[in-house]
Amino acid sequence: MKRATIILPCAGEGKRLGAKGPKELFEIYPGKKLIDYSIEHIKAFNNSKKRAELDVRVAVITIIKPGKESVFRYVSERLPIVDVNYVMFNNYFREWPGSVYSANMEFSDFNIVLLPDSFIKFGEDDLIYSDEKGETLISRAIERLLEDSVVFGVTKCSDKHMISTLGAVKVEKNRITKFKDKPSANIDQYTGVWGAYGFLESASRKLYEFLIDSVEKSGKKEHLLKELDPSVFFIDTYHDLGTIDSVAKFISSDNS
């Protein structure tokens, strides 16, 4: 049986959110914490028929820093039938791509990254964590990884502010042909933003180098995009909930 590893990078300090404790445990509604949205995607896949069809065993890795052990305990308690472990952030690596790559010794057949300070609506209409056919974000990512080494979950977007503050992509024929973290120029060239991604272990180091280059805007590794040739699957809605303003906007839009 193959293994799917769900990676939750929880090493951030939460300064943008102004949280007193770990930002992942920030209570956005009574009884609903930020990381619950990612946990619900894991539960949806774990309870779906697709899991059996894909014949995978699910494991969850939380990447933390000292003092954030409570996040690992919280995830473990809410996923009692899933193998949950944690990895300490490796200071040899950098930024959020380094948080993910800190778990490189735990990478498996299929690796899916869910950002624990975000909300993703995968289905249409009233469906959030699956579509009308029972497909889930994680199963869709795994199915794409059966054919491609890297895949991103993308929301189509033309909002210039959103594109300039998130991970922006240009999609052509279901492939990413342009990628930039928080672009400040040529914003009209981008057609969407990404909210989750997956990769095979064989592509992990090259993907880390590309992503950290995009974050640091050096431009030295942009050629790796063509080599990685990421494919996409589309998600209905994506909200970054990393700031107090974005949380307030999200609450006012009556999401759940």
FISENU-676712 format. One line per field, with one value per residue (C-alpha): residue number from 1; residue in three letters; chain; z, y negated, x negated. Coordinates in pm, whole numbers, plus 32768, in hexadecimal, padded with zeros to 4 digits. Layout:
% residues N
nr = NUM, ...;
rest = ALA, ...;
kette = A, ...;
zz = Z, ...;
yy = Y, ...;
xx = X, ...;
***
This chain:
% residues 256
nr = 1, 2, 3, 4, 5, 6, 7, 8, 9, 10, 11, 12, 13, 14, 15, 16, 17, 18, 19, 20, 21, 22, 23, 24, 25, 26, 27, 28, 29, 30, 31, 32, 33, 34, 35, 36, 37, 38, 39, 40, 41, 42, 43, 44, 45, 46, 47, 48, 49, 50, 51, 52, 53, 54, 55, 56, 57, 58, 59, 60, 61, 62, 63, 64, 65, 66, 67, 68, 69, 70, 71, 72, 73, 74, 75, 76, 77, 78, 79, 80, 81, 82, 83, 84, 85, 86, 87, 88, 89, 90, 91, 92, 93, 94, 95, 96, 97, 98, 99, 100, 101, 102, 103, 104, 105, 106, 107, 108, 109, 110, 111, 112, 113, 114, 115, 116, 117, 118, 119, 120, 121, 122, 123, 124, 125, 126, 127, 128, 129, 130, 131, 132, 133, 134, 135, 136, 137, 138, 139, 140, 141, 142, 143, 144, 145, 146, 147, 148, 149, 150, 151, 152, 153, 154, 155, 156, 157, 158, 159, 160, 161, 162, 163, 164, 165, 166, 167, 168, 169, 170, 171, 172, 173, 174, 175, 176, 177, 178, 179, 180, 181, 182, 183, 184, 185, 186, 187, 188, 189, 190, 191, 192, 193, 194, 195, 196, 197, 198, 199, 200, 201, 202, 203, 204, 205, 206, 207, 208, 209, 210, 211, 212, 213, 214, 215, 216, 217, 218, 219, 220, 221, 222, 223, 224, 225, 226, 227, 228, 229, 230, 231, 232, 233, 234, 235, 236, 237, 238, 239, 240, 241, 242, 243, 244, 245, 246, 247, 248, 249, 250, 251, 252, 253, 254, 255, 256;
rest = MET, LYS, ARG, ALA, THR, ILE, ILE, LEU, PRO, CYS, ALA, GLY, GLU, GLY, LYS, ARG, LEU, GLY, ALA, LYS, GLY, PRO, LYS, GLU, LEU, PHE, GLU, ILE, TYR, PRO, GLY, LYS, LYS, LEU, ILE, ASP, TYR, SER, ILE, GLU, HIS, ILE, LYS, ALA, PHE, ASN, ASN, SER, LYS, LYS, ARG, ALA, GLU, LEU, ASP, VAL, ARG, VAL, ALA, VAL, ILE, THR, ILE, ILE, LYS, PRO, GLY, LYS, GLU, SER, VAL, PHE, ARG, TYR, VAL, SER, GLU, ARG, LEU, PRO, ILE, VAL, ASP, VAL, ASN, TYR, VAL, MET, PHE, ASN, ASN, TYR, PHE, ARG, GLU, TRP, PRO, GLY, SER, VAL, TYR, SER, ALA, ASN, MET, GLU, PHE, SER, ASP, PHE, ASN, ILE, VAL, LEU, LEU, PRO, ASP, SER, PHE, ILE, LYS, PHE, GLY, GLU, ASP, ASP, LEU, ILE, TYR, SER, ASP, GLU, LYS, GLY, GLU, THR, LEU, ILE, SER, ARG, ALA, ILE, GLU, ARG, LEU, LEU, GLU, ASP, SER, VAL, VAL, PHE, GLY, VAL, THR, LYS, CYS, SER, ASP, LYS, HIS, MET, ILE, SER, THR, LEU, GLY, ALA, VAL, LYS, VAL, GLU, LYS, ASN, ARG, ILE, THR, LYS, PHE, LYS, ASP, LYS, PRO, SER, ALA, ASN, ILE, ASP, GLN, TYR, THR, GLY, VAL, TRP, GLY, ALA, TYR, GLY, PHE, LEU, GLU, SER, ALA, SER, ARG, LYS, LEU, TYR, GLU, PHE, LEU, ILE, ASP, SER, VAL, GLU, LYS, SER, GLY, LYS, LYS, GLU, HIS, LEU, LEU, LYS, GLU, LEU, ASP, PRO, SER, VAL, PHE, PHE, ILE, ASP, THR, TYR, HIS, ASP, LEU, GLY, THR, ILE, ASP, SER, VAL, ALA, LYS, PHE, ILE, SER, SER, ASP, ASN, SER;
kette = A, A, A, A, A, A, A, A, A, A, A, A, A, A, A, A, A, A, A, A, A, A, A, A, A, A, A, A, A, A, A, A, A, A, A, A, A, A, A, A, A, A, A, A, A, A, A, A, A, A, A, A, A, A, A, A, A, A, A, A, A, A, A, A, A, A, A, A, A, A, A, A, A, A, A, A, A, A, A, A, A, A, A, A, A, A, A, A, A, A, A, A, A, A, A, A, A, A, A, A, A, A, A, A, A, A, A, A, A, A, A, A, A, A, A, A, A, A, A, A, A, A, A, A, A, A, A, A, A, A, A, A, A, A, A, A, A, A, A, A, A, A, A, A, A, A, A, A, A, A, A, A, A, A, A, A, A, A, A, A, A, A, A, A, A, A, A, A, A, A, A, A, A, A, A, A, A, A, A, A, A, A, A, A, A, A, A, A, A, A, A, A, A, A, A, A, A, A, A, A, A, A, A, A, A, A, A, A, A, A, A, A, A, A, A, A, A, A, A, A, A, A, A, A, A, A, A, A, A, A, A, A, A, A, A, A, A, A, A, A, A, A, A, A, A, A, A, A, A, A, A, A, A, A, A, A;
zz = 8000, 7FA4, 809C, 808D, 8179, 81C9, 8235, 8313, 832B, 8484, 84CE, 8495, 85B1, 855D, 8578, 8458, 850F, 8661, 8709, 8873, 8845, 8713, 85EE, 857C, 86BE, 8694, 86C8, 8597, 860A, 8759, 8750, 85FD, 85E8, 84AF, 8487, 8498, 832B, 82C5, 83B3, 8311, 81BC, 8250, 82F1, 81AD, 80F0, 8207, 8204, 808B, 7F9E, 7ED8, 7FEB, 7FB9, 7E3F, 7E4C, 7F47, 8021, 8191, 821B, 8302, 837E, 83CC, 8488, 846C, 85AA, 866E, 87E5, 88A8, 87A3, 8819, 886C, 86F6, 86C7, 87EF, 8766, 860F, 86AC, 8782, 8657, 8576, 8661, 854E, 8482, 84BE, 8531, 8579, 858B, 8507, 8592, 849F, 8417, 8429, 830B, 8228, 8200, 81F6, 81C9, 80B6, 81B4, 82AF, 81BB, 8155, 82C3, 82AE, 8189, 824A, 826E, 8100, 8068, 7F23, 7F19, 7FE0, 8009, 80AC, 8154, 81E1, 8344, 8336, 8208, 819C, 8060, 7FD8, 7EEF, 7E89, 7DE5, 7E77, 7FE5, 7FD2, 8075, 809E, 7F7D, 7E37, 7DCA, 7D5E, 7EAD, 7E28, 7F28, 7F10, 7F80, 7E97, 7D71, 7DC1, 7DDD, 7C93, 7BEA, 7C8E, 7BE6, 7AA5, 7B0F, 7C0E, 7C8A, 7C9E, 7D26, 7D92, 7CEA, 7D05, 7BCF, 7C29, 7B84, 7CC4, 7CB1, 7E2A, 7E6A, 7D5E, 7DE4, 7F4A, 7F0E, 7E3C, 7CDA, 7BAC, 7A3B, 79C2, 7858, 77F1, 795E, 798A, 7A4E, 795E, 7A44, 7BC0, 7CB5, 7E2B, 7E67, 7D17, 7D08, 7B8F, 7A5B, 7B34, 7A05, 798B, 7AA8, 7A9A, 7BF9, 7D50, 7DE9, 7F36, 7F5C, 7EA7, 7E85, 7E10, 7DE7, 7EBD, 7D85, 7D3A, 7EA1, 7EA6, 7D57, 7DBF, 7F04, 7E45, 7D55, 7E64, 7F43, 7E14, 7DCE, 7F37, 7F41, 7DDF, 7D6F, 7C19, 7C18, 7C13, 7B31, 7A2B, 7B14, 7ACF, 7971, 79F7, 7B06, 7A11, 7B22, 7ACC, 7B77, 7BFE, 7C4B, 7D9C, 7DC3, 7EC8, 7F81, 80A9, 814C, 82BF, 8331, 8392, 8473, 834B, 8277, 8398, 83C6, 8252, 8255, 837C, 82DA, 819D, 826E, 8223, 830D;
yy = 8000, 7EA8, 7D8D, 7C2C, 7B35, 79FA, 78E4, 77C7, 76BA, 7623, 757D, 7415, 731A, 727F, 7115, 70A7, 7136, 70A6, 71F2, 721A, 738F, 7469, 73CC, 7522, 7535, 73DA, 73FE, 7369, 73CF, 7461, 75C4, 7596, 755D, 7500, 7654, 7700, 76A8, 7774, 788D, 789F, 78DA, 79FD, 7A8D, 7A6A, 7B34, 7C32, 7C74, 7C7B, 7DA3, 7D0E, 7D67, 7ED9, 7EB5, 7E10, 7F17, 7E27, 7E0A, 7CAA, 7C0C, 7AA6, 79E5, 789A, 77C1, 76F5, 762B, 764D, 75CC, 7638, 779E, 7748, 7738, 789C, 7913, 7863, 7905, 7A5B, 7A42, 79ED, 7AFC, 7C27, 7D31, 7C8F, 7CB1, 7B52, 7AED, 79AD, 792A, 7803, 76EB, 7711, 75BF, 7628, 75E7, 749F, 7402, 74CD, 75AA, 7608, 765F, 775F, 77E1, 7811, 794C, 79DB, 7B15, 7B5B, 7B2A, 7C51, 7CB9, 7B91, 7A52, 7951, 77FD, 774F, 75F3, 75EC, 747A, 7492, 74F4, 75BD, 760B, 7731, 777A, 769F, 760F, 7679, 7783, 7721, 784E, 792B, 7905, 79A3, 7ADE, 7B09, 7A93, 79DF, 78F0, 79FD, 7B0B, 7A18, 79C0, 7B2F, 7B82, 7A6F, 7AED, 7C3C, 7B84, 7A53, 7A15, 78C6, 7842, 7705, 76C6, 757C, 7483, 73B3, 7245, 70F1, 7021, 6F60, 6F32, 70A4, 7105, 7010, 7093, 720C, 7319, 72B3, 7399, 7390, 74C9, 753A, 7688, 76FC, 76B9, 75A1, 74CE, 73A8, 73AA, 7297, 726A, 7118, 707A, 6F01, 6EDF, 6F65, 6FC8, 6FDD, 710B, 71E6, 72A1, 732E, 7378, 74C4, 7548, 76A6, 777F, 78DF, 7981, 7AC6, 7AFE, 7B03, 7998, 7916, 787D, 77D1, 7750, 76C2, 760E, 757B, 750E, 746D, 73B6, 7333, 72C2, 7215, 718B, 71D2, 7256, 734C, 7484, 7417, 7511, 7628, 75DA, 7669, 779C, 77DA, 7794, 7785, 77E6, 7757, 77B5, 76A7, 764F, 7582, 7483, 742D, 733F, 72EC, 72BF, 7251, 70EC, 7057, 6F92, 70CC, 7180, 7060, 7061, 71D9, 71CC, 70B5, 7185, 728A, 73B3, 74DE;
xx = 8000, 7F7F, 7F6D, 7FF4, 7F50, 8011, 7F26, 7F9C, 7E8B, 7ECF, 7D82, 7DF5, 7E00, 7F51, 7EDE, 7FBF, 80EB, 8091, 80DF, 806F, 8037, 7FF4, 80AB, 8127, 81F4, 8289, 8400, 84A7, 8604, 8670, 85E9, 853F, 83C9, 8306, 8264, 83B8, 83F2, 82C3, 8323, 847D, 83DF, 8319, 8452, 8517, 8414, 83EA, 8562, 8589, 85A6, 8487, 8391, 83D7, 83D2, 827D, 8202, 813C, 80EB, 8101, 8000, 7FF7, 7EB9, 7EC9, 7D93, 7D64, 7C68, 7C24, 7D4E, 7E4C, 7E76, 7FE0, 802B, 7FAF, 807F, 81B3, 818E, 8151, 828B, 8365, 82DB, 82DD, 82DE, 81C9, 8053, 7FF0, 7E89, 7DBF, 7C75, 7BB3, 7B66, 7A06, 7958, 7876, 79A2, 7A5D, 7BB5, 7CF6, 7C60, 7B55, 7C61, 7CED, 7B99, 7B39, 7C10, 7B48, 7AEC, 7C61, 7CBD, 7D75, 7E1C, 7F0A, 7ECD, 7FE2, 7FAC, 80D1, 8094, 8121, 817C, 825D, 83BC, 83F6, 854C, 851E, 8685, 8789, 88CB, 88F1, 87E2, 8699, 85B6, 862A, 86E6, 882D, 8773, 86C6, 8577, 849E, 837A, 8286, 830A, 82FF, 8196, 8132, 81D9, 8111, 7FD2, 800A, 7FB0, 7EE4, 7DD2, 7E5C, 7FC0, 805D, 81C4, 821E, 8339, 837B, 8352, 833B, 8335, 81ED, 81D1, 8203, 8108, 8004, 801B, 8028, 7F84, 7FDB, 7FE2, 802C, 80DC, 80DF, 8175, 8176, 8001, 7F5D, 7E8E, 7E49, 7E21, 7DC8, 7DF3, 7E9B, 7E42, 7E15, 7E08, 7EBE, 7FE4, 80CB, 8005, 8082, 81CD, 81EE, 815C, 8100, 8180, 80EB, 7FF1, 7F6D, 7E2C, 7D74, 7C41, 7B68, 7BC3, 7BAF, 7A51, 7A77, 7BCE, 7B41, 7A2F, 7B2D, 7C22, 7B1B, 7A94, 7BF3, 7C21, 7ACE, 7B00, 799C, 7A02, 78E0, 79BA, 7AD8, 7A64, 7AD2, 7C40, 7C1D, 7B6A, 7C6E, 7D8D, 7E9B, 7FFD, 8131, 8282, 837E, 8411, 854C, 84DA, 839B, 836F, 8224, 8274, 811D, 8178, 8280, 830E, 8331, 83DD, 84D3, 8521, 854F, 863F, 870A, 872F, 87EB, 8708, 8704;
***
